[in-house]
Amino acid sequence: MLLIAGLIVATFWVLRPFLLATLWATTIVVSTWPLMLRTQARLRGRRSLAIAVMVVGLLLAVVAPILLAVGTVSRRADLISHWVDALSHAAVPAPPSWVESLPLVGSSLADKWRDIAAGGPGQLQAYVKPYAQQAGTWLLRQIGTAAAVLVQLLLTLIISAILYAQGEMAAQRVLSFARRLAGARGESSVHLAAMAIRSVALGIILTALAQSFLTAIGLAIVGIPNAAALGVLAFVLCVAQVGPALVLVPAVIWLYWSGAAGWATALLVWSIPVLALDNIMRPILIRRGADLPLLLIFVGVIGGLLAFGVIGLFIGPVVLAVTYTLEAAWAQEDASRHKPAGPPSEGEKVRE
């Protein structure tokens, strides 16, 4: 027993640097396995070509939006710098009358707005400076971890290619282990976990597509430049579960700052259902793929995100789905075992 425990600990210690990449690769491969099989069928059964197509597609799906977003920011670096410099001599107008009429926060927001406007340009710069410093510190931290992110991305693609090539063998090993561990119930739990992973991936991707598409439409209608690129950036943020607020809120503020209060209000009204869409659409899509209670899916997605980060979006529902299914099967088995006997039938009475 001590030898087995030591081997388990040593194995975990050796594989620890690859665990995150392996989890992501497993999630990607399980989610896209039917697509890979269809691609292989169209390529006349050539698995190697299908794997190449899938890896290139994953590379483009991950890298292309990031490069587009970085390119957009770099092209607008001079404009962003000009906006920051303009804060030193910008005059803040008085708050519009509708601000104070907002429920709950209207009066306090209008008072704060008046204080900043009364203080002049220096007050605005002093108010914004701490947040700008925090944003700059956060950005430097993210740049410092970029190398580690790229390494994890490369490992994820390599492990994904290996799993695509040996997917049937890996699935059989997992099913054999689950069958040896818990019989037919363990095997059904593995199938349920795969369904949950695919359902969560489908819900996240489709919801992100819907939110980013509506974001781009709203930005284009009100005349925000580069609406398509900002829509792609919103898609990346939605997949990362940050949401499109980082795109929509600055756009609304910029429109108010530019004097287009009507368009700004229209975009603000448009943004409210767009921001709330993921709370409605994502659980419904996930539940369609895996027949589980909606509350269980919601708690699994949110709790997994808080506990494990982005990868917890998949880990949380899978863990709760397997636990819920095993508990229900165990309770049903125990209830049938202790089911009270009914009255004797006519045949039993005759035999007696």
Secondary structure as GFF3:
##gff-version 3
##sequence-region A 1 352
A	DSSP	alpha_helix	2	15	.	.	.	ID=ss1
A	DSSP	three_ten_helix	16	18	.	.	.	ID=ss2
A	DSSP	alpha_helix	19	42	.	.	.	ID=ss3
A	DSSP	alpha_helix	47	75	.	.	.	ID=ss4
A	DSSP	alpha_helix	77	86	.	.	.	ID=ss5
A	DSSP	three_ten_helix	87	89	.	.	.	ID=ss6
A	DSSP	alpha_helix	97	100	.	.	.	ID=ss7
A	DSSP	alpha_helix	106	144	.	.	.	ID=ss8
A	DSSP	alpha_helix	146	165	.	.	.	ID=ss9
A	DSSP	alpha_helix	167	222	.	.	.	ID=ss10
A	DSSP	alpha_helix	227	239	.	.	.	ID=ss11
A	DSSP	alpha_helix	245	257	.	.	.	ID=ss12
A	DSSP	alpha_helix	261	289	.	.	.	ID=ss13
A	DSSP	alpha_helix	294	308	.	.	.	ID=ss14
A	DSSP	alpha_helix	312	337	.	.	.	ID=ss15
A	DSSP	alpha_helix	346	351	.	.	.	ID=ss16
###
